[in-house]
Amino acid sequence: MTIERLVLAVLLTAATACPGPGLPPVSNCTPEDTRCGEAGPEVCSPTHRWTPANPEPCGDGEACCAVDAGAGVMTHICAPEGECQ
């Protein structure tokens, strides 16, 4: 293997192992699952990355809470702190 091919192989490996700018790292989440993150609800993307579910974090006096969305499906939303269980 020439040095040029070795450098190219290392660069390609690094490029595929690192997320692009602004992308969260790939996790083992199931697409469409939700959870509470640091700023509020997060949803698992089709590419298995936790991303904010809302364009803005939870507001003052709100917290991320798990709620029953029906049919036994839990989801996470911003809700007034007193309503979180």
Beta strands, then each sheet from edge to edge (+ up, - down):
strand 1: 34-36
strand 2: 41-44
strand 3: 50-52
strand 4: 62-68
strand 5: 74-80
sheet 1: 1+ 2- 3+
sheet 2: 4+ 5-
end
